[in-house]
Amino acid sequence: MTEQTNNGHENLPGRRRKRFAGISSRAYEHPADRSALVALRKLSGFDTVFKALSGLLPERSLRLLFLSDSVRVSDAQFSHLNDMLRDACYILDLEKVPPMYVTQDPKPNAMCIGLDEPIIVVTTGLVELLDEEEMRAVVGHEVGHALSGHAVYRTILLFLTSLAVKVAWIPLGNVAIMAIVTALREWFRKSELSADRAGLLVGQDVQSSMRGLMKIAGGNHLHEMNVDAFLAQADEYEKGGDLRDSVLKILNVLPRSHPFTTVRAAELKKWSETRDYQRIMDGHYPKRSEDKDTSVTDSFRESGRHYADTVRGSKDPLMKLVNDIAGGAGDLAGDLGGKLFGRFGGGGGGTGGTTNTDGTDGTDGTESTDGTEDGGKGAPGAKGGRGGERPGKDERGGQSEG
């Protein structure tokens, strides 16, 4: 059964999927991806200026290339892909359906590029590899790129990077360029995780998304593969080995624009089990109309929290070491800070925050050995006693933070 919608879009195959009217891309974007996009969107005229300079980019040439040497998806050509594309745009409420092309290439791949208007390109290798539901998640992935504006900002940043390469002759220029490229690739990888989430929102079938990623990694031998075993590889990859393996992982991923497929599958599975995903499916999500009010500071703060939580929860040996060092430094700083404050900030009076000989805990000034308060009025140690209260709290706080 095919469901016909009011504006002509069709939902395929015969099962109902939820539509997210007016959904903002912030609903599914990875925190690191979202913070970068929010900051760029706040720069008034940023993308407008570079769109005006689009003549310097090969975008027009690429459009002509795909038009002349690929197959444009329509009702007459690859009609099942055309239905998926319109369906994905309907579910994510993308008003203008981007053009889509199928190009001959045995390597499974898909991309969303363009400044003026995004275009989606999929290879024959990908079309032949995936079944209908797996392909639906991929089409949703690319539509998610279009909705997030990744096509615009990716093209702009790639342009800036290529421009920077031309001035690499400046002393230490290569070092600066590599820093830019490394940061750019890190964002690319996070934007791919965002688009994977968009693909899941379109397909609304976690197992299909998992299978698609597994087949991209291992080919069209589904009877020889297992999703659970594939996800177990991601867990082994993260926690396995020693510090040498951790360094090798970093070196392996640095030149890549996409995360490794097992990592993508594990990240998507993890997100599908979060309250954030369930809230979206229940119809509670940020709206596009609210994007202009989004705080850049809050977005960067959320991104920072995400990275901190990632380090704390990581099973990777290097990340564990970083976490232990950070925790140890926090304990040491708390202990030293409390002791120094108690010694120099406590004046001549009490020993604030310490347990007295009667077993009670001093909370304001000091207590005498008989348990009576030495008080604070006129006593030489009164001022110091009140000052001594805070170091005790700082000491306890320092220990809890560690």
Secondary structure, DSSP 8 states (H G I E B T S, - for coil): --EE-TTS-EE-SSS-----TTB-GGGT--HHHHHHHHHHHHSTTHHHHHHHTGGGSTHHHHHHHHHHHSEE-SSSSSHHHHHHHHHHHHHTT-SS---EEEE--SS--EEEE-SSS-EEEEEHHHHHHS-HHHHHHHHHHHHHHHHHTHHHHHHHHHHHHHHHHTTTTSTTHHHHHHHHHHHHHHHHHHHHHHHHHHHHHHH--HHHHHHHHHHHHH-S-GGG--HHHHHHHHHHHHH-S-HHHHHHHHHHHTT-SS--HHHHHHHHHHHHTSHHHHHHHTT---BGGGGGG--HHHHHHHHHHHHHHHHHH---HHHHHHHHHHHHHHHHHHHHHHHHHHHHSSTTS--TT-B-TTS-B--SS-B-TTS-B--SSS-TTHHHHHHHHHHHHHHHHHHHH-
